[in-house]
């Protein structure tokens, strides 16, 4: 299938392929939908197997950002960028690569705003921000909001509480068991919040040092990386890469609910139905992990306040409860209800935009 056909099938507006061999840059920027506002989404740097895998990832991620922004009530569209990193791993200068990437972001004239993501850092965004104003997630010392990961974790924490209330009738974490897959930039602060609330933790990470840190600091129990999905628990929290909920893993889940920070947790939409058939509640990923997006959006309206950001992110609990309520009322699954709520808001904005020229024409007539 051609790139244009794939764009048409998923509703993407624009895909920009970026290359500069002088700094070993190969990147893709995808803009999904700008009905609600400019497309905002992080820049992910990963050792992709090739361009096809990178394109698939950026198309899925950018579409998810559209739904994430809409459901969070933000005046933003969905976008994402990925950098294929083999050249960088071979020794290309990191600062030069991100400076050149910034030029491509600037060329889009504000249609896409970039930020930190997997494989990139606040320092990388600082480099980008020197060459374009269309970057958020700058350091606190530079007037930005800093690393968005802790706010993502904050939102997931409140989202887990919504799931507990839906399944058990209360949002008490004390005594509950949470299995966390991935204790990196988001998973570790989430683990700390859960431990403080009295939850029992089981963790796994491909980096054994990260898993051991959770064991030493938080009293967590470590599970093998390939067995974390099988751990008996109340909550399974995927906080690594996407596609974890699939034909191979779902039959082995031993949890009551899935609520984590990873993007694109369902390998395919049908896997949401597989979870439901097993009686497992699924918190749609773009609903529960919107804290980082909410945080960097607040940076765009200075002065930034982390206290105000936290208060705004806490509303994720209410958002998920509204999703569960709609699912119950319409007899659909939560991931379907979340999609409908997001699409309804986008549709209202699109109709309002279409109506304005007609109203102006009628007034002139």
ZAGU-60590 format. One record per residue (C-alpha): residue in three letters; x, y, z. Coordinates in pm, 1 decimal. Each point is the difference from the previous one (the first is absolute). Layout:
! ZAGU-60590
SITE  code        xx        yy        zz
SITE   Ala         X         Y         Z
...
! end
This chain:
! ZAGU-60590
SITE  code        xx        yy        zz
SITE   Unk       0.0       0.0       0.0
SITE   Unk     134.2     344.1     -95.1
SITE   Unk      65.5     268.9     257.3
SITE   Unk    -282.4     212.6    -140.6
SITE   Unk    -241.8    -292.8      20.9
SITE   Unk      98.9     -61.2     360.3
SITE   Unk     -48.0     368.9      79.0
SITE   Unk    -345.6      -2.4    -156.6
SITE   Unk     -95.3    -311.4     192.1
SITE   Unk      96.0     147.1     336.6
SITE   Unk    -105.1     360.8     -67.1
SITE   Unk     348.7     152.4       9.4
SITE   Unk      47.1     349.2    -138.6
SITE   Unk     375.0       4.3     -58.3
SITE   Unk     310.2    -217.8      26.3
SITE   Unk     343.7     156.9     -33.3
SITE   Unk     308.7    -213.2     -66.5
SITE   Unk     318.3     169.3     120.8
SITE   Unk     355.9     -88.5     -90.7
SITE   Unk     339.6     160.2      30.1
SITE   Unk     294.8    -239.7     -40.0
SITE   Unk     241.2     263.7     131.7
SITE   Unk    -134.5     -58.9     352.9
SITE   Unk    -135.7    -354.4     -57.1
SITE   Unk    -356.9     125.2      34.0
SITE   Unk    -285.4    -216.4    -122.4
SITE   Unk    -334.3      97.8     146.4
SITE   Unk    -373.9      -2.7     -68.8
SITE   Unk    -248.7     259.3     124.1
SITE   Unk    -368.2     -94.5     -17.7
SITE   Unk    -288.8     244.1      42.8
SITE   Unk    -326.6    -182.9      48.8
SITE   Unk    -273.7     258.7      63.1
SITE   Unk      11.3     373.5      73.2
SITE   Unk    -373.4      64.2      39.3
SITE   Unk      37.1      96.1     365.3
SITE   Unk     336.4     175.4     -33.6
SITE   Unk     365.2     -53.3     -91.1
SITE   Unk     126.3    -355.9      17.3
SITE   Unk     205.2     -59.1     315.3
SITE   Unk     188.9    -320.1      65.8
SITE   Unk     341.1    -115.0     113.0
SITE   Unk     304.1     -95.8    -201.2
SITE   Unk      86.9    -366.5      48.4
SITE   Unk     349.9    -127.9     -80.1
SITE   Unk      21.8    -374.2     -42.4
SITE   Unk     209.2    -266.2    -169.5
SITE   Unk    -268.8     -96.2    -251.0
SITE   Unk      52.8    -300.1    -222.1
SITE   Unk     -65.1     220.2    -302.2
SITE   Unk    -207.9     277.7    -151.6
SITE   Unk    -316.7    -210.7     -19.1
SITE   Unk       2.5     -69.4     373.4
SITE   Unk      71.1     366.4      75.9
SITE   Unk    -282.3     116.9    -227.7
SITE   Unk    -248.7    -240.9     157.4
SITE   Unk      98.2     122.2     345.7
SITE   Unk     -23.0     370.8     -76.9
SITE   Unk    -337.9     -37.5    -173.1
SITE   Unk    -149.8    -190.9     293.1
SITE   Unk     151.3     230.9     260.6
SITE   Unk    -113.9     320.6    -170.2
SITE   Unk    -355.5    -128.7     -36.9
SITE   Unk      -0.2     -88.4     368.4
SITE   Unk     111.3     354.6      83.0
SITE   Unk    -307.3     140.6    -176.7
SITE   Unk    -227.0    -207.8     221.9
SITE   Unk     209.4      73.0     308.5
SITE   Unk     -21.6     378.0     -46.0
SITE   Unk    -370.5      -7.7     -79.6
SITE   Unk     -95.3    -216.7     295.9
SITE   Unk     211.5     215.1     233.6
SITE   Unk    -190.2     309.1    -112.9
SITE   Unk     305.9     165.2    -157.4
SITE   Unk      -6.9     229.0    -302.0
SITE   Unk     262.2    -208.8    -173.9
SITE   Unk      22.2    -241.5    -287.7
SITE   Unk     199.6    -319.3     -26.0
SITE   Unk     354.6     -32.6    -127.1
SITE   Unk     314.5    -197.0      65.2
SITE   Unk     353.4     -32.9    -129.7
SITE   Unk     249.5    -284.2      -2.3
SITE   Unk     373.4       1.3     -57.4
SITE   Unk     161.9    -317.3    -129.8
SITE   Unk     305.2     -25.1     221.2
SITE   Unk     255.4    -242.3    -153.3
SITE   Unk     205.8     293.4    -131.0
SITE   Unk       3.4     163.2     339.9
SITE   Unk     105.9    -321.8     164.3
SITE   Unk     291.3     -12.2    -244.2
SITE   Unk     135.1     321.4     148.6
SITE   Unk    -180.0     289.4    -170.5
SITE   Unk       1.2     320.0     211.6
SITE   Unk    -329.9      13.3     189.1
SITE   Unk     -24.2     379.4      22.5
SITE   Unk      51.9      45.7    -374.1
SITE   Unk    -265.5    -261.2     -75.6
SITE   Unk    -264.2     167.0     216.0
SITE   Unk      89.6     345.3    -129.2
SITE   Unk     -64.7    -122.1    -354.2
SITE   Unk    -320.8    -173.6     110.1
SITE   Unk    -112.2     335.6     140.9
SITE   Unk      31.8     152.9    -346.6
SITE   Unk    -251.4    -249.8    -136.5
SITE   Unk    -239.1      72.7     288.7
SITE   Unk      32.8     372.8     -72.9
SITE   Unk     -74.6     -59.4    -368.8
SITE   Unk    -352.0    -112.6      95.4
SITE   Unk     -82.9     349.1     123.0
SITE   Unk    -152.7    -102.8     332.9
SITE   Unk    -223.2    -278.8    -129.9
SITE   Unk     209.6    -238.8     210.0
SITE   Unk     139.0      62.0     349.7
SITE   Unk     259.1    -247.4     123.4
SITE   Unk      88.6    -118.4     350.7
SITE   Unk     191.2    -269.8     185.3
SITE   Unk     -84.6    -368.2     -43.1
SITE   Unk     163.2    -342.0      23.1
SITE   Unk     369.6      29.5     -77.6
SITE   Unk      13.1     380.7      19.2
SITE   Unk      74.1     234.2     287.7
SITE   Unk     -65.3     347.8     131.4
SITE   Unk     348.6      91.4    -124.6
SITE   Unk     -96.7    -110.5    -352.6
SITE   Unk    -309.7     220.6      13.5
SITE   Unk     217.7     287.5     119.8
SITE   Unk     206.3     -42.0    -316.1
SITE   Unk    -312.6      -5.9    -214.8
SITE   Unk    -142.0     308.0     174.9
SITE   Unk     306.1     204.5     -95.8
SITE   Unk    -103.4     -25.1    -365.5
SITE   Unk    -380.1      -9.6      16.5
SITE   Unk    -260.8     127.0     242.8
SITE   Unk    -215.3    -303.3     -80.8
SITE   Unk     143.0    -215.7     279.5
SITE   Unk    -121.1     -57.5     355.6
SITE   Unk     138.3    -187.1     296.0
SITE   Unk     295.4     232.4      48.0
SITE   Unk     181.7       4.2     332.2
SITE   Unk    -147.4     181.9     298.7
SITE   Unk     300.5     235.3       2.8
SITE   Unk     -82.2      99.0    -357.2
SITE   Unk    -361.4      78.0      85.6
SITE   Unk    -135.6    -336.8    -107.4
SITE   Unk    -177.2    -281.6     181.5
SITE   Unk     289.9    -245.4      11.9
SITE   Unk     -25.0    -374.9     -44.9
SITE   Unk    -371.0     -86.8     -52.4
SITE   Unk      44.2    -358.2     121.5
SITE   Unk     -89.7      64.7     367.8
SITE   Unk    -325.4     168.4    -106.6
SITE   Unk     -79.5    -294.3    -225.2
SITE   Unk      50.2    -226.5     301.7
SITE   Unk    -218.2     230.9     210.1
SITE   Unk    -283.6     -38.5    -249.2
SITE   Unk      36.8    -377.7     -21.1
SITE   Unk     -12.0     -17.0     379.5
SITE   Unk    -335.0     180.7       2.4
SITE   Unk    -117.5    -208.7    -293.7
SITE   Unk      72.7    -320.0     191.1
SITE   Unk    -213.5     134.2     282.2
SITE   Unk    -287.4      47.5    -246.6
SITE   Unk      39.1    -361.0    -113.3
SITE   Unk      -0.2    -125.2     357.5
SITE   Unk    -321.6     191.2      66.3
SITE   Unk    -159.8    -148.5    -309.9
SITE   Unk      95.6    -358.4      86.9
SITE   Unk      -1.8      -5.4     381.3
SITE   Unk    -221.9     296.7      88.9
SITE   Unk     277.1     202.4     167.5
SITE   Unk     334.5     149.6    -105.2
SITE   Unk     208.0    -126.0     292.1
SITE   Unk     344.9    -123.7    -104.3
SITE   Unk     115.7    -126.0     338.3
SITE   Unk      40.6    -376.0     -14.4
SITE   Unk     -54.8     -18.5    -378.2
SITE   Unk     264.2    -166.7    -219.1
SITE   Unk     124.7     186.0    -306.3
SITE   Unk     230.0    -162.5    -256.9
SITE   Unk     199.2     262.6    -190.7
SITE   Unk     165.2     -84.3    -330.4
SITE   Unk     277.2     254.7     -45.3
SITE   Unk     131.9     214.0     284.8
SITE   Unk     170.2     272.2    -199.8
SITE   Unk     -82.3     369.4     -29.6
SITE   Unk    -373.9     -51.0      59.9
SITE   Unk     -14.1    -342.6     162.6
SITE   Unk     233.4      88.7     285.9
SITE   Unk    -181.2     315.7     118.7
SITE   Unk    -326.1    -193.0     -34.6
SITE   Unk     145.1    -278.9     216.0
SITE   Unk      95.3     254.0     265.8
SITE   Unk    -349.9     145.5       7.9
SITE   Unk    -155.4    -344.5      26.7
SITE   Unk     238.6    -105.1     276.4
SITE   Unk     -80.1     314.8     196.6
SITE   Unk    -369.1     -89.4     -31.7
SITE   Unk      62.2    -344.0     150.6
SITE   Unk     -10.9    -216.2    -313.8
SITE   Unk     202.9    -319.3     -36.1
SITE   Unk     228.1      22.6    -305.3
SITE   Unk     131.9    -254.9    -245.8
SITE   Unk     232.2     144.5    -263.0
SITE   Unk     186.8    -102.7    -312.4
SITE   Unk     229.8     189.2    -233.8
SITE   Unk     242.2     -91.5    -274.9
SITE   Unk     256.5     199.6     197.4
SITE   Unk      61.7    -209.0     313.9
SITE   Unk     145.4     300.5     183.6
SITE   Unk    -329.4     188.5     -27.0
SITE   Unk    -195.0    -297.3     131.2
SITE   Unk     246.7     -41.9     287.3
SITE   Unk     -38.0     368.1      91.1
SITE   Unk    -373.5     -56.4      47.7
SITE   Unk      76.8    -307.4     210.0
SITE   Unk     248.8     181.2     225.3
SITE   Unk    -180.6     333.8      33.3
SITE   Unk    -364.3    -107.1      -1.8
SITE   Unk      -4.1    -357.6     119.7
SITE   Unk    -126.7    -123.8    -336.6
SITE   Unk      30.3    -358.0    -114.6
SITE   Unk     175.8     -55.3    -331.9
SITE   Unk    -146.6    -225.7    -267.5
SITE   Unk     169.2    -120.0    -318.6
SITE   Unk     -69.1     236.5    -287.5
SITE   Unk    -175.2    -266.8    -206.0
SITE   Unk    -216.1    -112.4     293.7
SITE   Unk    -134.0     329.5     135.8
SITE   Unk    -329.2     -41.5    -191.1
SITE   Unk     -62.7    -324.6     188.3
SITE   Unk      37.1     145.5     350.7
SITE   Unk    -321.6     -28.4     206.2
SITE   Unk     -95.0     360.1      80.7
SITE   Unk    -281.5     248.8      21.3
SITE   Unk     153.8     239.1    -253.9
SITE   Unk     234.3     -65.6    -290.5
SITE   Unk     170.7     327.9     -95.2
SITE   Unk     187.1      -8.5    -333.5
SITE   Unk     252.2     285.5       4.2
SITE   Unk     235.0    -105.6    -278.7
SITE   Unk     -62.5      -9.4    -375.7
SITE   Unk    -328.5     -75.8    -175.0
SITE   Unk    -163.4    -313.6    -136.0
SITE   Unk      25.6    -185.8     331.6
SITE   Unk    -366.4    -106.8      -9.1
SITE   Unk     -14.9    -260.2    -274.7
SITE   Unk     -89.3    -360.4     -83.1
SITE   Unk     299.7    -133.4     190.4
SITE   Unk     -28.7     202.4     321.4
SITE   Unk    -372.7      44.7      65.9
SITE   Unk     -69.7    -370.0      73.6
SITE   Unk     269.0      10.3     271.0
SITE   Unk    -111.3     316.7     181.0
SITE   Unk     -90.7     -59.8     364.7
SITE   Unk    -131.7     348.0      84.7
SITE   Unk    -336.1     171.8      47.1
SITE   Unk      93.9     308.1    -200.9
SITE   Unk     264.3     140.4    -236.6
SITE   Unk      95.0     361.5      72.1
SITE   Unk     341.2     126.8    -103.3
SITE   Unk     199.8     271.9    -170.1
SITE   Unk     108.5    -170.0    -323.6
SITE   Unk    -138.3     127.8    -330.2
SITE   Unk    -185.8    -231.0    -242.1
SITE   Unk     -30.1    -282.6     251.5
SITE   Unk    -251.5    -187.2    -216.8
SITE   Unk     181.3    -157.0    -293.3
SITE   Unk    -332.4       6.8    -186.7
SITE   Unk    -346.8     129.8      99.0
SITE   Unk    -131.8    -356.1      24.9
SITE   Unk     229.9     -54.9     295.9
SITE   Unk    -216.6     239.2     200.4
SITE   Unk    -284.2    -245.5     -54.1
SITE   Unk     221.7    -289.2     103.7
SITE   Unk      69.3     173.7     330.7
SITE   Unk    -370.7      56.3      58.7
SITE   Unk     -76.5    -365.9     -73.6
SITE   Unk     236.3     -88.6     285.4
SITE   Unk    -170.3     246.8     234.9
SITE   Unk     299.2     236.0       7.0
SITE   Unk     -66.9     374.4      10.9
SITE   Unk     219.4     196.9    -240.7
SITE   Unk      77.0     368.9      54.9
SITE   Unk      50.8     142.7    -351.2
SITE   Unk     364.2     103.0     -15.8
SITE   Unk     -55.3     342.9    -152.9
SITE   Unk    -247.6      79.4     278.3
SITE   Unk     214.3    -105.1     295.0
SITE   Unk     343.7     114.7    -121.0
SITE   Unk     -91.0     356.7    -100.5
SITE   Unk     176.1     160.8     297.5
SITE   Unk     319.5      80.4    -187.6
SITE   Unk    -192.9     160.7    -285.8
SITE   Unk    -209.1     206.7     240.1
SITE   Unk     319.2     109.9     174.3
SITE   Unk     184.0     121.9    -311.0
SITE   Unk    -315.5     167.5    -129.5
SITE   Unk      -7.6     209.8     318.2
SITE   Unk     358.3     106.0     -76.4
SITE   Unk    -137.3     174.6    -308.6
SITE   Unk    -191.0     243.4     225.1
SITE   Unk     257.9     141.0     244.3
SITE   Unk      63.9      33.8     281.0
SITE   Unk      17.9    -375.0      42.7
SITE   Unk     -97.0    -142.7     339.3
SITE   Unk      60.4    -364.7      90.3
SITE   Unk    -273.0      22.2     266.1
SITE   Unk    -253.6     118.2    -256.8
SITE   Unk     117.4    -270.1    -240.3
SITE   Unk     -50.4    -270.8     260.2
SITE   Unk    -351.9     121.1      75.6
SITE   Unk     -84.5      -6.8    -369.4
SITE   Unk     151.1    -346.4     -45.4
SITE   Unk    -198.6    -139.4     293.6
SITE   Unk    -313.4      45.4    -211.5
SITE   Unk     106.6    -311.9    -189.4
SITE   Unk    -179.5    -192.2     274.2
SITE   Unk    -325.3     177.0     -89.7
SITE   Unk      63.9     -50.3    -371.8
SITE   Unk      32.2    -374.5      43.1
SITE   Unk    -308.4     -19.3     218.9
SITE   Unk    -189.9     181.4    -277.3
SITE   Unk     136.0    -252.0    -253.0
SITE   Unk    -114.2    -292.5     214.3
SITE   Unk    -341.5     160.2      47.7
SITE   Unk     -46.2      50.6    -374.8
SITE   Unk     110.1    -357.1     -64.8
SITE   Unk    -260.3    -127.2     246.2
SITE   Unk    -278.7     223.8    -131.7
SITE   Unk      61.4     -86.1    -365.8
SITE   Unk      93.6    -362.6      64.8
SITE   Unk     336.2      30.9    -168.2
SITE   Unk     355.7     -57.6     117.7
SITE   Unk     203.6     274.7     170.7
SITE   Unk     245.6      38.2    -288.6
SITE   Unk    -294.7      46.4    -235.0
SITE   Unk    -160.7     252.3     236.1
SITE   Unk     324.0     198.0      24.9
SITE   Unk      23.5      11.3    -378.5
SITE   Unk    -356.8     123.9     -33.4
SITE   Unk      50.9     274.1     258.5
SITE   Unk     315.7     118.0    -175.8
SITE   Unk    -162.0     -10.4    -343.1
SITE   Unk    -309.1     184.6     123.5
SITE   Unk     208.9     295.9     113.3
SITE   Unk     196.3       7.6    -325.2
SITE   Unk    -321.5     -26.5    -199.8
SITE   Unk    -156.6     291.5     186.4
SITE   Unk     305.2     215.7     -72.2
SITE   Unk       0.1    -100.0    -365.2
SITE   Unk    -370.0      84.8     -38.2
SITE   Unk      48.1     334.1     174.1
SITE   Unk     287.0      84.5    -233.1
SITE   Unk    -210.6     -88.6    -304.9
SITE   Unk    -295.2     205.2     126.3
SITE   Unk     198.8     322.8      46.0
SITE   Unk      54.6      74.9    -372.4
SITE   Unk    -366.9     -78.1     -67.8
SITE   Unk    -112.1     240.9     272.0
SITE   Unk     231.8     269.4    -136.1
SITE   Unk    -136.6     -51.1    -352.9
SITE   Unk    -356.6      26.7     124.7
SITE   Unk      81.0     325.7     178.5
SITE   Unk     150.5     147.5    -318.4
SITE   Unk    -303.7    -113.7    -197.3
! end
